[in-house]
Amino acid sequence: MTAKATSESTWQQDVIDAEGPVLVDFWAEWCGPCRMVGPILDEIATENGDKLTVLKLNVDENPQLAMKYQITSIPAMKVFQKGEVATTIIGAKPKFALEQDLAAYLA
């Protein structure tokens, strides 16, 4: 299972109105570290799809959302709960470190 793309047009439905926690990966095509984190997030999505929804948002294609959530460096991951940012993770990390950061949502 790979992380699904979201955009400004589907944001309300995908993230704000979502039932459980949603991790949004703010990324861009030209960002090397983003490309390293992508497959790790796909693995986390596959292994924990019942507990956590993983979405990707291309900041170049969705600049309003990147601005709204103050994305100044990528990769940036934010976990939303009930439409609010609950956790922010900045930078590429190995899988075990990301799983530690997300432990509260993966339990």
Sequence and secondary structure as in RCSB ss.txt:
>XXXX:A:sequence
MTAKATSESTWQQDVIDAEGPVLVDFWAEWCGPCRMVGPILDEIATENGDKLTVLKLNVDENPQLAMKYQITSIP
AMKVFQKGEVATTIIGAKPKFALEQDLAAYLA
>XXXX:A:secstr
   EE  TTTHIIIIIT SS EEEEEE TT HHHHHHHHHHHHHHHHHTTT EEEEEETTT HHHHHHTT  SSS
EEEEEETTEEEEEEES   HHHHHHHTHHHH 
